[in-house]
Amino acid sequence: MKRHEHQKDHSAALAKIDAVIKQGPFAANWESLKGFTVPEWYLNDKFGIFIHWGLYCVPAFSNEWYPRNMYQQGSKEFDHHLKTYGKHKEFGYKDFIPMLTAKDYDPKAWAKLFKDAGAKFVMPVAEHHDGFPMYDSDFTDWCAAKMGPKRDLVGDLANAVRAEGMVFSASSHRAENWWFYDGGLEFDSDVSDPANAGLYGPPQPASPKASHSSEEWRSKTWSPVPDKAFLDDWLVRTCEIIDKYRPQVLWFDWWIEQEVFQPYLQKFAAYYYNRGAEWGLGVAINHKHDSYPIGTTVFDIERGQLNHIREHFWQNDTSVSKNSWGYISHHDYKPAQWIIQDLVDIVSKNGALLLNIGPKPDGTIPQEEQAMLLEIGKWLSINGEAIYNTRPWEVYGEGPTEVPEGSFTDTKRKDFSPKDIRFTQNGKNLYATLLAWNKGSVTIQSLKEGSSVSASDIKKISLLGDGSALEFTQSSKGLNISLPENPPCDHAFVLKLELA
């Protein structure tokens, strides 16, 4: 059986895509797409919630790559599956579908939680590598609206998010489905059954065999490359998300950088940007690595940051958990303090933070994750002025603690010290965030005599959450500011400099 024989006819959808592209203003080529500008709301909002919720939360083991690794002989997931559920022929990944009940799913409660967390935009995974859309797709019967919960989980959340005044966004990880289940071809499993091709593929051999974070795994010389039927299906399903839910950011995972995707990436961007213009919505695409040229989308770094101010706006996507994006029974959670400090660092370097949580199969969000979000929200309710609507200053900050640059570095930095400071600005207000508390006073070296800010320019210095005027002096060593005995909040402490 060829891969595309289970797929529905795409001719009408493809014709529609071509028609929208012809209407402009964007054409399906890189030169035209460089006319993209980052929406003002995105530049201002800075903080969003990512949601990995799919069938992979049902086994709640290892991480969201369980559906792939459960078919990789010799892996811990393979052994766990065999021991817990039996042979893969009798109980495969598809058999988790009825167990994704979403019986306690309350999108309004989710949206309120995200708003209380201080988030300005919300991004559920519309479809992960596993090929099971969490939305109502016209192009497959293997989706949450027709199986399992039999509910348009994405659509319901879109309505709830917008009702709370936040921006709705979505992600597509479908490209990796081309090879995701290849291990199931190497032994007797349900992956080889043509009746399951709508979910599993059938998959192509993944080459090279490596970790998805490695350079080899990101090679552009895979064989076999996705065929036209798969690529057409990828395009129409991704455009379907745009048309049905009007997300204002569409996030892509890493594997779209394969050369065979390039014309499809241009088509999708032209279609999406033209739709955004038609609807009067500021929209953007997130990409990783070099999938899209600089200036055509918003660059995204998975679990990692930068050590400099980037001219072009960028984003860090990371998770509250160190070891998984989806729900598992053995999370290793990050402290909320880490996330708040990273948010401050990212924003000072012209970036945004997309923070992931992972709901359970019944649709509830783990209590630990709810508590973490509310703790972040409490901090933002006091200090959000230094985050929202700001822009980078002349330098991102100062201090001895180095922030590792690049993907998968989110747990590698050392703890910040009282000398680590980050800057943002908004109009005539300059914000200096102390990433750790410094008893008595703090000296900001970047604001020494001769800098662009002189003592005579400063009308008032105060701590957000306090408001009392603080005493200060300026010398060749820096701007020395006297601090109160107790900080006004937890985790990071914002000095507001009101300038003349």
C-alpha positions as CSV (number, residue, x, y, z in Angstrom):
1,M,0.0,0.0,0.0
2,K,1.4,3.4,-0.9
3,R,1.4,6.0,1.8
4,H,-1.1,8.4,0.1
5,E,-3.9,5.8,-0.7
6,H,-5.6,6.4,2.6
7,Q,-5.6,10.2,2.2
8,K,-8.6,12.2,1.0
9,D,-8.7,14.2,-2.2
10,H,-6.7,17.4,-1.8
11,S,-7.2,19.0,-5.2
12,A,-9.9,21.4,-4.1
13,A,-7.9,22.5,-1.1
14,L,-4.8,23.0,-3.1
15,A,-6.6,25.0,-5.7
16,K,-8.0,27.3,-2.9
17,I,-4.5,27.8,-1.5
18,D,-3.2,28.8,-4.9
19,A,-6.1,31.2,-5.3
20,V,-5.4,32.9,-2.0
21,I,-1.7,33.3,-2.8
22,K,-2.5,34.9,-6.2
23,Q,-4.6,37.5,-4.5
24,G,-1.6,38.8,-2.6
25,P,0.0,40.9,-1.1
26,F,2.5,38.1,-0.4
27,A,3.8,35.8,-3.2
28,A,5.3,32.3,-2.6
29,N,8.9,33.4,-2.8
30,W,11.5,34.4,-0.3
31,E,11.9,37.9,-1.7
32,S,8.2,38.7,-1.2
33,L,8.1,37.1,2.2
34,K,10.9,39.4,3.4
35,G,8.2,42.0,3.5
36,F,6.9,40.4,6.7
37,T,6.9,42.5,9.8
38,V,6.5,41.1,13.3
39,P,3.0,42.1,14.7
40,E,3.1,44.9,17.3
41,W,1.0,42.7,19.7
42,Y,3.8,40.1,19.6
43,L,6.5,42.6,20.3
44,N,4.5,43.8,23.3
45,D,3.1,40.7,24.8
46,K,6.4,38.7,25.5
47,F,4.9,35.8,27.4
48,G,2.8,32.9,26.1
49,I,1.7,29.4,27.2
50,F,2.5,26.3,25.1
51,I,0.3,23.2,25.6
52,H,1.5,19.7,24.7
53,W,-1.7,17.6,25.1
54,G,-2.1,14.5,23.0
55,L,-2.4,10.7,23.1
56,Y,1.2,10.5,24.5
57,C,-0.2,11.8,27.8
58,V,-2.1,8.5,28.3
59,P,0.9,6.2,29.0
60,A,2.5,9.1,30.9
61,F,5.9,7.5,30.6
62,S,9.3,9.0,29.5
63,N,8.1,11.9,27.4
64,E,6.0,13.0,24.4
65,W,8.2,10.8,22.1
66,Y,6.7,7.7,23.6
67,P,4.7,6.9,20.4
68,R,7.9,6.7,18.4
69,N,10.1,5.0,21.1
70,M,7.6,2.4,22.1
71,Y,8.3,0.8,18.7
72,Q,12.1,1.1,19.0
73,Q,13.2,-2.3,20.1
74,G,15.6,-2.2,23.0
75,S,14.4,1.2,24.3
76,K,13.0,1.7,27.8
77,E,9.7,2.7,26.2
78,F,9.5,-0.5,24.2
79,D,10.2,-2.6,27.3
80,H,7.7,-0.6,29.4
81,H,5.0,-1.0,26.8
82,L,5.5,-4.7,26.4
83,K,5.4,-5.2,30.2
84,T,2.4,-2.8,30.8
85,Y,0.2,-3.2,27.8
86,G,1.3,-6.4,26.1
87,K,2.5,-7.1,22.5
88,H,2.4,-4.2,20.1
89,K,0.4,-6.2,17.6
90,E,-2.5,-6.5,20.1
91,F,-2.1,-3.1,21.8
92,G,-0.4,-0.4,19.8
93,Y,-0.4,3.4,20.1
94,K,-3.8,3.7,18.4
95,D,-5.3,1.8,21.4
96,F,-4.6,4.8,23.7
97,I,-7.2,6.8,21.8
98,P,-10.3,5.7,23.9
99,M,-8.3,6.5,27.0
100,L,-7.9,10.2,26.1
101,T,-11.3,11.0,27.6
102,A,-11.0,14.8,28.2
103,K,-13.9,14.2,30.6
104,D,-12.9,17.0,32.9
105,Y,-11.6,19.4,30.2
106,D,-12.7,22.9,31.0
107,P,-11.3,25.3,28.4
108,K,-12.7,28.3,30.2
109,A,-10.9,27.3,33.4
110,W,-7.7,26.8,31.4
111,A,-8.0,30.2,29.9
112,K,-8.6,31.9,33.2
113,L,-5.5,30.1,34.7
114,F,-3.4,31.3,31.8
115,K,-4.6,34.8,32.1
116,D,-3.9,34.7,35.9
117,A,-0.4,33.5,35.0
118,G,0.2,36.7,33.1
119,A,0.2,35.1,29.7
120,K,-0.8,37.2,26.7
121,F,-1.0,34.4,24.1
122,V,-1.8,30.7,24.2
123,M,-0.6,28.0,21.8
124,P,-2.0,24.4,22.0
125,V,-0.3,21.7,19.9
126,A,-2.8,21.2,17.1
127,E,-1.0,18.1,15.8
128,H,2.1,16.4,17.1
129,H,4.5,14.0,15.4
130,D,2.1,11.2,16.3
131,G,-0.3,12.3,13.6
132,F,-3.4,12.6,15.8
133,P,-4.9,16.1,15.4
134,M,-6.5,17.5,18.5
135,Y,-8.8,19.5,16.3
136,D,-11.6,18.8,13.9
137,S,-9.9,17.9,10.6
138,D,-11.7,17.4,7.3
139,F,-8.7,15.5,6.0
140,T,-8.5,12.6,8.4
141,D,-10.9,10.5,10.5
142,W,-8.0,10.0,13.0
143,C,-8.6,13.1,15.1
144,A,-9.9,14.0,18.6
145,A,-13.2,15.4,17.1
146,K,-14.0,12.0,15.6
147,M,-12.3,9.5,18.0
148,G,-11.5,9.4,21.7
149,P,-13.0,12.5,23.3
150,K,-15.0,13.2,20.1
151,R,-14.6,16.9,20.7
152,D,-12.8,19.8,18.9
153,L,-10.4,20.4,21.8
154,V,-8.4,23.1,19.9
155,G,-11.5,24.9,18.8
156,D,-13.1,25.0,22.2
157,L,-9.8,26.4,23.7
158,A,-9.6,29.1,20.9
159,N,-13.0,30.4,21.9
160,A,-12.1,30.4,25.6
161,V,-8.8,32.1,25.1
162,R,-10.2,34.9,23.0
163,A,-13.0,35.4,25.5
164,E,-10.3,36.2,28.1
165,G,-8.7,38.8,25.8
166,M,-5.7,36.7,25.0
167,V,-4.2,35.9,21.5
168,F,-4.8,32.4,20.2
169,S,-2.0,30.6,18.4
170,A,-1.3,26.9,17.4
171,S,1.5,24.6,16.5
172,S,2.0,21.9,13.9
173,H,4.6,19.1,14.3
174,R,3.1,16.9,11.5
175,A,6.2,17.0,9.2
176,E,8.0,14.4,11.5
177,N,5.1,11.9,11.0
178,W,6.8,10.9,7.8
179,W,9.2,8.6,9.7
180,F,7.9,8.7,13.3
181,Y,6.7,5.1,13.5
182,D,9.4,3.4,11.4
183,G,10.4,1.1,14.3
184,G,7.1,-0.6,14.0
185,L,8.0,-1.9,10.6
186,E,10.9,-4.0,12.0
187,F,8.8,-6.5,14.0
188,D,5.2,-7.7,14.2
189,S,3.2,-4.7,15.2
190,D,0.0,-2.8,14.4
191,V,2.0,-0.2,12.5
192,S,2.1,-2.5,9.4
193,D,-1.7,-2.9,9.3
194,P,-3.1,-0.8,6.3
195,A,-6.2,-0.1,8.4
196,N,-4.1,2.1,10.6
197,A,-2.3,4.0,7.9
198,G,-4.3,7.1,8.7
199,L,-2.4,7.4,11.9
200,Y,0.9,5.7,11.3
201,G,1.6,6.6,7.7
202,P,2.7,3.9,6.8
203,P,6.1,5.3,8.0
204,Q,9.3,5.6,6.1
205,P,12.7,4.5,7.5
206,A,14.2,7.2,9.6
207,S,17.7,8.0,8.3
208,P,20.0,8.8,10.0
209,K,19.3,7.1,13.3
210,A,20.1,9.6,16.0
211,S,18.8,11.9,18.7
212,H,16.6,14.7,17.4
213,S,18.8,17.3,19.0
214,S,21.9,16.3,17.2
215,E,23.4,17.8,14.0
216,E,23.3,14.4,12.2
217,W,19.6,14.0,12.9
218,R,19.0,17.4,11.4
219,S,20.8,16.4,8.2
220,K,19.1,17.6,5.0
221,T,20.0,14.5,3.1
222,W,17.4,12.1,4.4
223,S,16.4,9.1,2.3
224,P,13.6,8.6,1.3
225,V,12.5,12.2,1.3
226,P,8.8,12.9,1.7
227,D,6.8,12.4,-1.5
228,K,4.4,14.8,-3.1
229,A,1.3,13.1,-1.6
230,F,2.7,13.6,1.9
231,L,3.8,17.2,1.3
232,D,0.5,18.1,-0.2
233,D,-1.3,16.6,2.8
234,W,1.0,18.5,5.1
235,L,0.2,21.8,3.3
236,V,-3.6,21.4,3.3
237,R,-3.8,20.2,6.9
238,T,-1.6,23.1,8.1
239,C,-3.7,25.6,6.1
240,E,-6.8,24.0,7.5
241,I,-5.7,25.0,11.0
242,I,-5.3,28.6,9.7
243,D,-8.8,28.7,8.2
244,K,-10.7,27.0,11.0
245,Y,-9.0,28.7,14.0
246,R,-7.3,31.8,12.8
247,P,-4.2,31.4,15.0
248,Q,-2.0,34.5,15.2
249,V,1.1,32.5,15.5
250,L,1.7,29.2,13.8
251,W,4.7,27.3,15.3
252,F,6.7,24.7,13.4
253,D,9.0,22.1,14.8
254,W,12.5,21.5,13.3
255,W,12.2,18.9,10.5
256,I,10.6,21.3,8.0
257,E,14.1,22.4,7.2
258,Q,14.5,19.5,4.8
259,E,15.1,20.8,1.3
260,V,12.1,19.1,-0.2
261,F,9.9,21.3,2.1
262,Q,11.2,24.6,0.8
263,P,8.6,25.4,-1.9
264,Y,5.9,24.3,0.5
265,L,7.2,26.5,3.3
266,Q,7.0,29.5,0.9
267,K,3.5,28.5,-0.2
268,F,2.3,28.2,3.4
269,A,3.8,31.5,4.5
270,A,2.3,33.4,1.5
271,Y,-1.1,31.8,2.2
272,Y,-1.0,32.5,6.0
273,Y,0.3,36.1,5.6
274,N,-2.3,36.8,3.0
275,R,-5.0,35.4,5.2
276,G,-3.8,37.5,8.1
277,A,-4.0,40.6,5.9
278,E,-7.4,39.7,4.7
279,W,-8.7,39.3,8.3
280,G,-6.9,42.3,9.6
281,L,-4.9,40.2,12.1
282,G,-1.2,40.5,12.9
283,V,0.2,37.0,12.3
284,A,3.6,35.3,12.5
285,I,5.3,32.0,11.9
286,N,7.7,30.4,14.3
287,H,10.6,28.3,12.9
288,K,13.8,26.7,14.2
289,H,17.3,26.5,12.8
290,D,17.4,27.7,9.2
291,S,14.0,26.5,7.9
292,Y,13.1,30.0,6.9
293,P,15.4,32.9,5.9
294,I,15.9,35.7,8.5
295,G,13.3,38.4,8.3
296,T,10.5,36.2,7.0
297,T,9.3,34.7,10.3
298,V,10.1,34.7,14.0
299,F,13.1,32.6,14.9
300,D,12.5,30.1,17.8
301,I,15.1,28.4,20.0
302,E,14.0,25.1,21.7
303,R,15.0,25.0,25.4
304,G,17.6,27.6,24.9
305,Q,18.5,31.3,24.9
306,L,20.9,33.9,23.5
307,N,23.9,35.7,25.0
308,H,23.3,38.9,23.1
309,I,20.6,41.2,21.9
310,R,19.3,39.9,18.6
311,E,18.3,42.6,16.1
312,H,15.4,40.5,14.9
313,F,12.7,39.5,17.5
314,W,13.0,35.9,18.6
315,Q,11.4,33.4,20.9
316,N,12.5,30.7,23.4
317,D,10.2,27.8,23.8
318,T,10.8,25.7,26.9
319,S,8.8,23.6,29.4
320,V,8.1,23.7,33.1
321,S,9.5,20.2,33.2
322,K,13.2,19.3,32.5
323,N,12.4,15.9,31.1
324,S,9.1,16.1,29.2
325,W,6.8,18.4,27.3
326,G,3.7,16.2,27.7
327,Y,2.3,14.8,30.9
328,I,4.2,12.0,32.6
329,S,4.1,10.5,36.1
330,H,7.7,11.3,36.9
331,H,8.3,15.0,36.1
332,D,11.5,16.8,37.1
333,Y,10.1,20.3,37.5
334,K,12.0,23.5,37.2
335,P,11.6,26.1,40.1
336,A,9.4,29.0,39.2
337,Q,12.3,31.3,40.0
338,W,14.3,29.8,37.1
339,I,11.5,30.6,34.7
340,I,11.0,34.1,35.9
341,Q,14.7,34.9,35.7
342,D,14.9,33.4,32.2
343,L,11.8,35.4,31.1
344,V,13.6,38.6,32.3
345,D,16.8,37.6,30.5
346,I,15.0,36.7,27.2
347,V,13.0,39.9,27.1
348,S,16.2,42.0,27.7
349,K,17.6,40.4,24.5
350,N,14.6,41.2,22.3
351,G,12.8,37.9,22.8
352,A,9.6,36.3,24.0
353,L,9.1,33.2,26.2
354,L,6.7,30.4,25.2
355,L,6.3,28.3,28.4
356,N,4.9,24.8,28.0
357,I,2.6,22.8,30.3
358,G,1.2,19.3,29.8
359,P,-2.4,18.3,30.8
360,K,-3.5,14.9,31.8
361,P,-5.7,12.5,29.7
362,D,-8.9,13.7,31.5
363,G,-8.1,17.3,30.6
364,T,-6.9,18.5,34.0
365,I,-3.7,20.4,34.4
366,P,-1.3,19.0,37.1
367,Q,-1.5,20.9,40.4
368,E,2.2,21.5,40.4
369,E,2.0,23.2,37.0
370,Q,-1.0,25.3,38.1
371,A,0.9,26.5,41.2
372,M,3.9,27.4,39.1
373,L,1.8,29.4,36.6
374,L,0.1,31.3,39.4
375,E,3.5,32.0,41.1
376,I,4.7,33.5,37.8
377,G,1.5,35.4,37.5
378,K,1.9,36.9,41.0
379,W,5.4,38.1,40.0
380,L,4.1,39.6,36.7
381,S,1.2,41.3,38.5
382,I,3.9,43.3,40.4
383,N,6.7,43.5,37.8
384,G,5.0,43.1,34.4
385,E,5.7,46.8,33.7
386,A,9.3,45.8,33.0
387,I,8.2,43.0,30.7
388,Y,5.2,43.9,28.6
389,N,5.4,46.7,26.0
390,T,9.1,47.1,26.6
391,R,12.1,47.1,24.2
392,P,15.8,46.3,24.7
393,W,18.0,49.0,26.1
394,E,21.6,49.8,24.9
395,V,22.9,46.6,26.5
396,Y,20.9,43.7,27.7
397,G,22.6,43.7,31.1
398,E,25.6,43.0,33.2
399,G,26.9,40.5,35.7
400,P,29.2,37.5,36.0
401,T,26.8,34.6,35.2
402,E,27.0,33.4,31.6
403,V,23.9,32.2,29.9
404,P,24.7,29.4,27.5
405,E,23.6,30.0,23.9
406,G,21.7,27.6,21.7
407,S,19.1,24.8,21.8
408,F,18.8,22.4,24.8
409,T,20.8,24.6,27.2
410,D,17.9,25.5,29.5
411,T,19.3,23.6,32.5
412,K,22.9,24.3,32.0
413,R,23.4,27.9,33.4
414,K,24.5,28.5,36.9
415,D,22.4,30.4,39.4
416,F,22.2,34.1,39.0
417,S,24.0,36.3,41.5
418,P,23.1,39.7,43.0
419,K,25.4,41.3,40.5
420,D,23.4,40.0,37.5
421,I,21.1,42.7,36.2
422,R,19.0,43.0,33.0
423,F,17.6,46.1,31.3
424,T,14.5,47.0,29.4
425,Q,12.9,50.3,28.5
426,N,9.6,51.8,27.7
427,G,9.4,55.5,26.8
428,K,11.3,57.5,29.4
429,N,11.3,54.6,31.9
430,L,14.4,52.4,32.2
431,Y,14.0,49.1,34.1
432,A,17.0,47.4,35.8
433,T,16.0,44.0,37.1
434,L,18.1,42.5,39.8
435,L,18.1,38.7,39.2
436,A,19.0,38.1,42.9
437,W,18.5,40.3,45.9
438,N,21.5,42.4,47.1
439,K,21.1,43.5,50.7
440,G,21.9,47.2,51.4
441,S,22.6,48.6,48.0
442,V,23.4,47.7,44.4
443,T,25.9,49.4,42.0
444,I,24.9,49.3,38.3
445,Q,28.2,49.6,36.4
446,S,26.4,50.3,33.0
447,L,25.0,53.5,34.5
448,K,28.3,55.0,35.7
449,E,29.3,58.7,35.1
450,G,29.7,59.3,31.4
451,S,27.0,56.8,30.4
452,S,23.9,57.8,28.5
453,V,22.1,58.2,31.8
454,S,23.4,60.9,34.1
455,A,22.2,61.6,37.7
456,S,20.6,64.8,36.5
457,D,18.4,62.8,34.1
458,I,16.9,60.7,36.9
459,K,13.7,62.0,38.4
460,K,13.1,59.0,40.6
461,I,14.2,55.5,41.3
462,S,11.9,53.0,43.0
463,L,11.2,49.3,43.3
464,L,8.2,48.0,41.5
465,G,5.8,46.7,44.2
466,D,7.0,49.4,46.7
467,G,7.1,52.8,45.0
468,S,9.2,54.6,47.6
469,A,11.9,56.9,46.2
470,L,15.3,55.3,46.7
471,E,18.5,57.3,47.4
472,F,21.2,57.0,44.7
473,T,24.6,58.4,43.8
474,Q,26.6,58.2,40.6
475,S,30.3,57.8,40.3
476,S,32.9,56.5,37.9
477,K,32.2,53.0,39.3
478,G,28.5,53.1,38.6
479,L,25.1,54.1,39.8
480,N,24.8,53.1,43.5
481,I,21.2,52.7,44.7
482,S,20.3,52.1,48.4
483,L,17.8,49.2,48.8
484,P,15.3,48.6,51.6
485,E,15.8,45.8,54.1
486,N,13.2,43.6,52.5
487,P,12.4,43.0,48.8
488,P,8.9,43.8,47.6
489,C,8.4,40.4,45.9
490,D,10.1,37.0,45.3
491,H,12.5,35.9,42.6
492,A,13.6,39.1,40.7
493,F,13.4,42.7,41.7
494,V,12.8,45.6,39.3
495,L,14.3,49.0,39.8
496,K,12.3,51.6,37.8
497,L,14.3,54.7,36.7
498,E,12.0,57.5,35.7
499,L,14.1,59.7,33.4
500,A,13.5,63.4,32.5
